[in-house]
């Protein structure tokens, strides 16, 4: 019976994957001095002559370009005019590292990855999206808010939006990453998402979608999102915030909201500029 079930599950996954095109490119970065694996998902019935919404998805800590390629994402894309771009960038938080000789990942994303995708696909500036979970949620907020002329939508899923956690007491969940965080972030205030939101012009900010688990093990992440809700409300910014039953590591949040996000991105292309 177990083998029969696994066979059926494999067939379901194959049918979903066969409806879309999943490919991996290696983009050589002159900024980073290395190749960057990039997973690309094209929708069913993809037509290169038609404009598409590009959804950049930034992976979580210890993830890679394949982190989000599962049934939830693939079935949510289906035939929507959305292309997913997922780079593999390690655990450097998508910022320009403060370490001597450290990677300038923010520069790579903004100067090389965006240009590569714009040349490869029929994209629309101002109607692109960026999202991610945990570390990727932080990166999505940082890059999205820094590039409001490009992005119309930011998806922060259980994001570490209060990185680099300067005023947060370390615990068993944060402790393993704090040495790396302190080294990479340094004292650069430009990497403070909370500050960036406070100083951003409301009229130019992308629509911000936030979701976090009711039992997220990173207590400071939950507190930071409550603070963000207050700040965004005071600014009269366009946003929504959801608390989903679940924790940080089990995937409930992403699985619950991905169909909604893809429907929003499907409609984004129809909205006036």
HELIX and SHEET records of a PDB file:
HELIX    1   1 UNK A    2  UNK A   19  1                                  18    
HELIX    2   2 UNK A   71  UNK A   77  1                                   7    
HELIX    3   3 UNK A  105  UNK A  107  1                                   3    
HELIX    4   4 UNK A  108  UNK A  113  3                                   6    
HELIX    5   5 UNK A  114  UNK A  120  1                                   7    
HELIX    6   6 UNK A  135  UNK A  146  1                                  12    
HELIX    7   7 UNK A  175  UNK A  185  1                                  11    
HELIX    8   8 UNK A  189  UNK A  191  5                                   3    
HELIX    9   9 UNK A  193  UNK A  199  1                                   7    
HELIX   10  10 UNK A  202  UNK A  204  5                                   3    
HELIX   11  11 UNK A  219  UNK A  235  1                                  17    
HELIX   12  12 UNK A  252  UNK A  268  1                                  17    
SHEET    1   A 8 UNK A  21  UNK A  29  0                                        
SHEET    2   A 8 UNK A  34  UNK A  42 -1                                        
SHEET    3   A 8 UNK A  82  UNK A  87 -1                                        
SHEET    4   A 8 UNK A  53  UNK A  58  1                                        
SHEET    5   A 8 UNK A 128  UNK A 133  1                                        
SHEET    6   A 8 UNK A 151  UNK A 157  1                                        
SHEET    7   A 8 UNK A 207  UNK A 213  1                                        
SHEET    8   A 8 UNK A 239  UNK A 244  1                                        
END                                                                             
